[in-house]
Amino acid sequence: MDSVIHNSSEDRLLADLTRLVDRTSEQLQWGNLTVWEAYERIRQTRAQAEALIPDQMELYQRIYEARFQRLLEQFVLPSQSQGQCNRHKPY
C-alpha cells in the first residue's frame, strides 16, 4: 500500500512539474515577453521546481534550463531590437 501512495505522490509531483514547465515554455514562445521578463519567468520556474523536486535540481537544470535557453534564443531574443537585447542572465 505504501508503494501505491508513494507512486501517487510522485505522479502528482511530476504532473505539477510538467504543467509548470509547459506553462513557462508557452510563455516564452507566445507571451511576447521582454528579455528581462523571460529571464524572470525562468527564475520563478526554477524556484517553484526546487520546491517540488529539491533533490533533482541538477537533472532539472540539464533538461529544462537548456530547453528554456533554446526557446529564449528562438522566440524572445529575435523579437527584441538590437539595442534592447540584454545578453547577461539576471538569475
C-alpha positions as a printed Julia matrix, in Angstrom:
91×3 Matrix{Float64}:
  0.0    0.0     0.0
  2.86   2.4     0.79
  4.29   1.98   -2.71
  0.91   2.91   -4.22
  0.76   6.05   -2.08
  4.39   6.85   -2.89
  3.83   6.4    -6.62
  0.68   8.51   -6.48
  2.63  11.27   -4.74
  5.42  11.08   -7.33
  2.85  11.15  -10.13
  1.34  14.33   -8.7
  4.77  15.96   -8.4
  5.61  15.0   -11.97
  2.26  16.34  -13.21
  2.8   19.61  -11.31
  6.31  19.97  -12.71
  5.11  19.22  -16.23
  2.38  21.86  -16.01
  4.85  24.39  -14.6
  7.44  23.8   -17.31
  4.87  23.68  -20.11
  3.34  26.98  -18.96
  6.76  28.65  -18.91
  7.62  27.23  -22.33
  4.36  28.58  -23.76
  5.02  31.99  -22.24
  8.48  32.07  -23.79
  7.06  31.12  -27.19
  3.88  33.16  -27.29
  3.96  35.57  -24.36
  5.63  38.45  -26.19
  7.96  38.87  -23.21
 10.91  41.2   -22.91
 14.26  39.57  -22.27
 14.08  40.62  -18.62
 10.55  39.21  -18.23
 11.61  35.95  -19.84
 14.6   35.53  -17.52
 12.44  36.42  -14.53
  9.87  33.79  -15.56
 12.67  31.21  -15.89
 13.98  32.18  -12.43
 10.5   31.86  -10.9
 10.0   28.49  -12.56
 13.32  27.24  -11.15
 12.3   28.36   -7.64
  8.95  26.58   -7.93
 10.62  23.45   -9.31
 13.08  23.46   -6.42
 10.15  23.43   -4.01
  8.7   20.42   -5.85
 11.87  18.41   -6.54
 14.73  19.74   -4.38
 16.8   16.57   -4.76
 16.58  16.55   -8.56
 17.59  20.09   -9.46
 20.73  19.01  -11.3
 18.58  16.99  -13.68
 16.09  19.87  -13.94
 18.89  22.25  -14.89
 20.25  19.94  -17.57
 16.87  19.27  -19.17
 14.63  22.25  -18.63
 17.03  25.15  -18.44
 18.56  24.04  -21.74
 15.03  23.95  -23.18
 14.27  27.42  -21.82
 17.52  28.81  -23.22
 16.7   27.42  -26.67
 13.2   28.94  -26.53
 14.63  32.24  -25.34
 17.07  32.33  -28.25
 14.46  31.22  -30.76
 11.49  33.37  -29.73
 12.37  36.13  -27.25
 15.72  37.47  -28.41
 14.74  37.84  -32.09
 11.69  39.88  -31.1
 13.84  42.42  -29.26
 15.54  45.2   -31.14
 19.33  45.06  -31.16
 19.6   47.97  -28.73
 17.3   46.38  -26.16
 18.87  42.92  -26.03
 20.19  42.21  -22.57
 22.76  39.48  -23.08
 23.5   38.7   -19.43
 21.44  36.31  -17.36
 19.9   38.15  -14.41
 19.39  34.93  -12.44
